[in-house]
Amino acid sequence: MQPVLIGIGAYLVVQFALGMLVSRRIASESDYLLAGRRLGVTLAAFSIFATWFGAETVVGAAGRIYSNGLSGGSADPFGYALCLIVLGVVVAAPLWRRQYTTFGDLFRDRYSPGVERLAVLLMVPTSVLWAAAQIRAFGQVVSASSDLTVSIAITAAAAFVIIYTVAGGLLADVVTDFVQSIAIVIGLAVLLVVVGNAHGGIGALVASIDTERLAMFSTADATPLEILEAWAVPVCGSLLAAEMLSRILGCKSAATARNATLVGAAIYVVVGLIPATIGLVGPTLVPALEEPEQLVSVLAKQHLSTFLYVLFAGALISAILSTVDSCLLAAASLTSHNLVVPLKPTLTDRQRVLTARIGVAAFGVLAYVIALSASGIYELVATASAFGSAGIFVVGLFGLFSRVGGAPSAYAALVAGVVVWAAGEYWLDWSTPYVAALAASLAAYLLASVVKRRAPVEAHAAERAF
């Protein structure tokens, strides 16, 4: 596997050099966090696709569909694709018109600085957990392609990702995302064609799929509420993800933001069908696979030459890199712009960029520690999607599209969402903790708004009676 490791190393060097070249254009906080608000449809669309299309989509989705049929893809690729479509149709243009620097600005502008800080404290762990999942996956790819242990490979992967992201910022991120998107599309297409040709062609391969595995909504092992939970986590939990919204805010117009999101969703659906197809035909190709998440890697090793395996490994690393740098940048931008800068408003642009870069490094180290201690990629991703996002979803949408509720409503919804989810997930062992968190968050928001609205009326009535 030494040639594979050399090939991966060469690929990383090229990506790093490209990122360093682009990073020379950074002169302000807006340049570093929003690419100067000059992203067009092409760069933004491929960056949106690449940000969501990570190791979980390639490896995790294929494994779950291998085990459960098409219903196993409720999160990836179908749930996240639906999330992107809703994001483009409903959120992208209205959010862009607000001209925020980060999504955290909405909570300050619409509610209060205190709500802004609480929202940021809930959003940052999500991005760090996503980054940890991708770093772990990066290390596993490197380990599988070399004699390095998983822990050493994760360490090397984390070091590269941290340096790569600290230097580049969003502009370097989206430019390299474009290259990485092309790599993952080619890599997956090559794998599908080679595997198909080895088994009578892609048509014959698809025809061999058991029709019972094509059921999208299977109630055999899940209740309707549990199916709703499986779809709510990727759609509601990721609709207002900071790493995705930064691409929208970095676009040059509202129309560009909307169109780029929808084009990115279309690319996601088309490319996401490749690992989904591999998962569907997996039981025919590799029956009784003990670790379903190894399906893609097993097929790649069985059917690809050394050169093509290098291409595929580079493509998989592309998917990982494009997600992890976005997550670290999102966590750092929220922390620096919404927590640090308000305490030090006199910071110069250079100092603000330095603060954001320090944040990237710090969160990168934290993600590395989590990646080393985690039991698996899927658990990290599931936690990242659900942690605190119920309240962010409710409060964010009310903040964007309604004048109902104020700071008390936002506080109540954010706290209720995270407390109910954590209780249901870790203590009460509910089967649908996220749906419960959404309901609790919405109820808390509306109840607090009613109480606030009635309080002045009751006070005025008491004053008149007195």
C-alpha positions in Angstrom: 0.0 0.0 0.0 3.1 2.3 0.0 2.3 3.7 -3.5 -1.2 4.5 -2.2 0.1 6.5 0.7 2.5 8.4 -1.6 -0.4 9.2 -3.9 -2.5 10.5 -1.0 0.4 12.5 0.2 0.9 14.1 -3.2 -2.8 14.9 -3.4 -2.7 16.6 0.0 0.3 18.7 -1.0 -1.5 20.0 -4.1 -4.6 20.8 -2.0 -2.5 22.6 0.6 -0.6 24.6 -2.0 -3.8 25.7 -3.6 -5.3 26.8 -0.3 -2.1 28.8 0.5 -2.2 30.5 -2.8 -5.8 31.6 -2.4 -5.3 32.7 1.2 -3.0 35.5 0.1 -6.1 37.5 -0.8 -7.3 37.7 2.8 -7.2 41.2 4.1 -10.2 41.5 6.4 -12.6 39.6 8.6 -15.1 39.6 5.7 -12.5 38.0 3.4 -11.6 35.3 5.9 -15.2 34.4 7.1 -17.3 35.3 4.0 -14.8 35.3 1.0 -15.5 39.0 0.6 -19.2 38.2 -0.3 -18.2 37.6 -3.9 -19.1 33.9 -4.4 -20.9 33.1 -7.7 -23.3 30.3 -8.4 -20.7 27.7 -9.5 -18.2 28.1 -6.6 -21.0 28.4 -4.0 -23.0 25.4 -5.4 -20.0 23.0 -5.4 -19.0 24.3 -2.0 -22.5 23.7 -0.6 -22.4 20.2 -2.1 -18.9 19.4 -0.8 -19.7 20.7 2.7 -22.5 18.2 3.2 -21.0 15.4 1.1 -18.6 13.9 3.7 -17.5 10.6 5.0 -20.9 9.9 6.4 -22.5 10.1 3.0 -20.0 7.9 1.2 -19.2 5.3 3.9 -22.1 5.6 6.4 -25.0 5.8 4.0 -23.8 2.8 1.9 -23.4 0.8 5.1 -26.8 1.6 6.5 -28.5 1.0 3.1 -26.6 -2.3 2.9 -28.2 -3.3 6.3 -31.7 -1.8 6.0 -32.4 -1.2 2.3 -33.4 2.2 1.0 -35.1 3.2 4.2 -31.6 3.3 5.7 -30.9 6.4 3.6 -33.4 8.5 5.3 -30.6 10.7 6.6 -28.1 10.3 3.8 -28.5 11.1 1.0 -32.3 11.8 1.0 -32.7 13.6 4.3 -29.8 16.0 3.8 -30.8 16.5 0.1 -34.3 17.5 1.2 -32.7 19.8 3.8 -30.8 21.6 1.0 -33.9 22.0 -1.1 -35.8 23.6 1.7 -32.8 25.7 2.6 -32.7 27.0 -1.0 -36.4 27.6 -1.4 -37.2 29.0 2.0 -34.2 30.4 3.8 -31.3 31.3 1.4 -32.6 34.6 -0.1 -34.2 36.1 3.1 -31.1 35.3 5.1 -28.7 36.8 2.6 -30.7 40.0 2.5 -30.0 40.5 6.2 -26.3 40.9 5.4 -25.1 39.2 8.5 -21.5 38.1 9.0 -22.4 35.0 10.8 -25.8 33.3 11.5 -25.2 34.2 15.2 -25.9 37.8 14.3 -29.6 37.0 13.7 -30.1 36.1 17.3 -28.6 39.4 18.5 -30.4 41.5 15.9 -33.8 39.9 16.4 -33.7 39.0 20.2 -30.8 40.2 22.3 -27.0 39.8 22.9 -27.7 37.3 25.6 -29.7 35.1 23.2 -26.9 35.5 20.7 -24.4 34.1 23.1 -26.6 31.2 24.2 -27.3 30.3 20.5 -23.6 30.3 19.7 -22.8 28.1 22.7 -25.3 25.6 21.3 -24.1 25.8 17.7 -20.4 25.6 18.2 -20.4 22.0 19.7 -22.3 20.8 16.7 -19.6 22.0 14.3 -16.9 20.6 16.5 -18.5 17.2 16.6 -19.0 17.1 12.8 -15.3 18.0 12.5 -14.3 15.2 14.9 -16.3 12.7 12.8 -14.5 13.7 9.6 -11.1 13.7 11.3 -11.7 10.2 12.5 -12.8 9.1 9.0 -9.7 10.8 7.5 -7.5 8.9 9.9 -9.2 5.6 9.1 -8.6 6.1 5.3 -5.0 6.9 5.9 -4.6 3.9 8.2 -6.3 1.6 5.8 -3.9 2.7 3.0 -0.7 2.4 5.0 1.0 0.6 7.9 0.1 3.5 10.4 -2.1 2.7 13.3 -5.5 4.4 13.5 -4.5 6.7 16.3 -1.3 7.9 14.5 -3.2 8.3 11.3 -5.9 10.4 13.1 -3.1 12.6 14.6 -1.5 13.2 11.2 -4.9 13.9 9.7 -5.8 16.4 12.4 -2.5 18.2 12.1 -2.9 18.6 8.4 -6.5 19.7 8.6 -5.8 22.3 11.3 -2.9 23.9 9.4 -4.9 23.8 6.2 -7.9 25.5 7.6 -6.1 28.1 9.8 -4.3 29.5 6.7 -7.1 29.5 4.2 -10.4 30.9 5.4 -13.7 30.6 3.4 -12.3 31.7 0.1 -9.6 29.0 0.1 -12.3 26.7 1.4 -14.7 27.1 -1.5 -12.0 27.1 -4.1 -10.6 23.8 -2.9 -14.1 22.5 -2.4 -14.6 22.9 -6.2 -11.5 20.7 -6.8 -12.6 18.3 -4.1 -16.1 18.0 -5.6 -14.7 17.1 -9.0 -12.5 14.5 -7.3 -15.3 12.8 -5.3 -17.6 12.7 -8.3 -14.9 11.1 -10.5 -13.8 8.7 -7.8 -17.3 7.4 -7.0 -18.2 7.2 -10.7 -15.1 5.1 -11.5 -15.8 2.8 -8.6 -19.4 2.2 -9.7 -18.4 1.6 -13.3 -15.6 -0.8 -12.5 -17.8 -2.8 -10.0 -20.6 -2.8 -12.5 -18.4 -4.1 -15.4 -17.1 -6.8 -13.1 -20.7 -8.1 -12.6 -22.3 -7.9 -16.0 -22.7 -4.1 -16.3 -24.4 -1.5 -14.1 -27.8 -2.4 -15.6 -27.5 -6.0 -14.5 -26.2 -4.9 -11.2 -29.3 -2.7 -10.6 -31.6 -5.4 -11.8 -30.3 -7.8 -9.2 -31.6 -5.6 -6.3 -34.3 -7.2 -4.2 -37.4 -5.1 -4.7 -38.2 -5.3 -1.0 -35.0 -3.3 -0.3 -36.5 -0.4 -2.3 -39.1 0.6 0.3 -38.3 4.2 1.4 -40.5 4.2 4.4 -40.4 0.8 6.2 -42.6 0.3 9.2 -41.5 -3.2 9.8 -39.0 -2.3 12.5 -40.1 1.3 13.1 -43.2 3.2 14.1 -44.4 6.2 12.1 -43.1 8.5 14.9 -39.7 6.8 14.7 -39.6 7.3 10.9 -40.4 11.0 11.5 -37.5 11.1 13.9 -35.2 9.7 11.3 -36.1 12.4 8.8 -36.4 15.3 11.3 -32.8 15.0 12.5 -31.1 15.6 9.1 -33.8 18.1 7.8 -34.6 20.2 10.9 -31.3 19.5 12.7 -29.2 20.7 9.7 -31.4 23.3 8.0 -29.7 26.2 10.0 -26.2 24.7 10.3 -23.6 27.5 10.6 -21.2 25.9 8.1 -23.8 25.8 5.4 -25.2 29.3 6.1 -21.7 30.8 5.8 -21.8 29.9 2.1 -25.1 31.6 1.6 -23.9 34.7 3.4 -20.8 34.7 1.2 -22.7 34.9 -2.1 -22.8 38.1 -4.1 -26.6 38.4 -4.3 -29.8 36.9 -2.9 -30.6 35.2 -6.2 -27.1 33.7 -6.3 -27.6 32.3 -2.8 -30.9 30.7 -3.7 -29.8 29.3 -7.0 -26.4 28.0 -5.7 -28.2 26.2 -2.8 -30.6 24.5 -5.2 -27.9 23.5 -7.7 -25.8 22.2 -4.8 -28.9 20.1 -3.7 -29.3 18.7 -7.2 -25.6 17.7 -7.3 -26.0 16.1 -3.9 -28.9 14.0 -5.0 -27.3 12.8 -8.2 -23.9 12.0 -6.6 -25.5 10.6 -3.4 -27.3 8.0 -5.4 -24.0 6.3 -6.2 -23.2 5.2 -2.6 -26.9 4.5 -2.2 -26.8 2.1 -5.2 -23.7 0.5 -3.9 -25.4 -0.1 -0.6 -28.5 -1.6 -2.3 -26.4 -4.1 -4.4 -24.0 -4.7 -1.5 -25.6 -8.0 -0.1 -25.3 -9.5 -3.6 -21.7 -8.5 -4.0 -20.4 -9.0 -0.5 -22.9 -11.2 1.4 -22.7 -11.4 5.2 -20.4 -8.4 5.7 -19.7 -8.1 9.4 -19.0 -4.3 9.3 -21.4 -2.7 6.8 -19.6 0.6 6.9 -16.6 -1.2 5.3 -18.6 -2.0 2.1 -17.3 0.8 -0.1 -13.7 0.2 1.0 -14.0 -3.5 0.5 -15.3 -3.1 -3.0 -12.6 -0.5 -3.8 -9.8 -2.9 -2.7 -11.4 -5.8 -4.6 -11.9 -4.2 -7.9 -9.6 -1.2 -8.3 -6.0 -1.2 -9.5 -3.4 0.7 -7.4 -3.7 3.8 -9.6 -7.5 3.8 -9.4 -7.4 3.1 -5.7 -5.2 6.1 -5.2 -7.8 8.1 -7.2 -10.6 6.7 -5.0 -8.8 7.3 -1.7 -8.0 10.9 -2.8 -11.7 11.3 -3.7 -12.8 10.1 -0.2 -10.3 12.4 1.4 -11.7 15.2 -0.7 -15.1 14.6 0.7 -13.7 14.6 4.2 -11.6 17.7 3.8 -14.4 19.8 2.4 -16.5 19.0 5.4 -14.0 19.3 8.2 -12.5 22.6 7.2 -16.0 24.1 6.9 -16.9 22.9 10.4 -13.8 24.3 12.1 -14.2 27.6 10.3 -17.9 27.8 11.3 -17.1 27.1 15.0 -14.2 29.6 15.0 -16.2 32.4 13.2 -19.1 32.1 15.6 -16.8 32.3 18.6 -14.6 35.1 17.3 -17.3 37.3 15.8 -20.1 36.7 18.2 -18.4 36.1 21.5 -14.9 37.7 21.4 -15.3 40.7 19.2 -18.3 42.1 21.2 -16.0 42.1 24.2 -13.2 43.8 22.3 -14.9 46.0 19.7 -11.7 48.0 19.0 -10.0 45.0 17.4 -8.6 45.8 14.0 -9.4 43.6 10.9 -6.0 41.9 11.2 -6.6 41.1 14.9 -10.1 39.8 14.1 -8.7 37.5 11.5 -6.0 36.3 13.9 -8.7 35.6 16.6 -10.6 33.5 14.1 -7.5 31.6 13.1 -6.7 30.9 16.8 -10.2 29.6 17.1 -9.8 27.2 14.2 -6.6 25.8 15.8 -8.2 25.5 19.2 -11.4 23.8 17.9 -9.2 21.6 15.7 -7.3 20.3 18.7 -10.6 19.7 20.5 -12.1 17.8 17.6 -8.9 15.7 17.4 -9.3 14.7 21.1 -12.9 13.8 20.5 -12.0 11.8 17.3 -9.5 9.8 19.2 -11.9 8.8 22.0 -15.0 8.3 19.9 -16.4 4.8 19.3 -17.4 5.5 15.7 -18.2 8.0 13.0 -22.0 7.5 12.9 -22.5 8.3 16.7 -20.6 11.5 16.3 -22.6 12.6 13.3 -25.9 11.7 14.9 -25.1 13.7 18.0 -23.8 16.6 16.0 -27.1 16.9 14.0 -29.3 16.7 17.1 -27.4 18.6 19.8 -29.1 21.9 20.5 -30.5 22.1 17.0 -34.2 21.8 17.9 -34.1 25.2 19.6 -31.9 26.7 16.9 -34.4 25.5 14.3 -37.5 27.0 16.1 -35.9 30.3 17.2 -34.1 30.8 13.9 -37.2 30.4 11.8 -39.3 32.6 14.1 -36.5 35.2 14.0 -36.3 35.2 10.2 -40.0 35.1 9.3 -42.1 36.3 12.3 -42.3 39.1 14.8 -43.9 36.7 17.3 -41.9 36.3 20.5 -38.9 38.1 21.9 -35.9 37.3 24.1 -37.8 35.4 26.7 -39.3 33.2 24.0 -35.9 32.5 22.5 -34.3 31.7 25.8 -37.2 29.3 26.7 -37.1 27.5 23.3 -33.3 27.1 23.3 -33.1 25.7 26.8 -36.2 23.5 26.4 -34.9 22.0 23.1 -31.5 21.0 24.4 -32.7 19.8 27.9 -35.5 17.6 26.4 -33.3 16.1 23.8 -30.5 15.3 26.3 -32.9 13.8 28.7 -34.6 11.7 26.1 -31.3 10.6 24.5 -29.2 9.9 27.5 -31.4 9.4 30.6 -34.9 8.4 29.5 -34.0 6.3 26.5 -36.8 7.7 24.3 -37.0 6.3 20.8 -37.8 9.8 19.4 -35.9 12.4 21.5 -35.4 14.9 18.7 -39.1 15.0 17.8 -39.9 15.6 21.5 -37.2 18.3 21.6 -38.8 20.1 18.6 -42.3 19.9 20.2 -40.9 21.2 23.6 -39.0 24.0 21.9 -42.0 25.2 19.9 -44.3 25.0 22.9 -41.9 26.9 25.1 -41.4 29.6 22.5 -45.2 30.1 22.0 -46.0 29.9 25.8 -43.3 32.5 26.6 -44.6 34.8 24.0 -48.2 34.5 25.3 -47.0 35.1 28.9 -45.0 38.2 27.8 -47.9 39.6 25.8 -50.4 39.1 28.7 -48.2 40.5 31.4 -48.5 44.2 30.4 -52.3 43.7 29.9 -52.8 42.2 33.3 -50.5 44.9 34.9 -52.5 47.6 33.2 -55.8 46.1 34.4 -54.6 45.8 38.0 -53.5 49.5 37.9 -56.9 50.6 36.7 -58.6 48.5 39.4 -56.4 50.0 42.0 
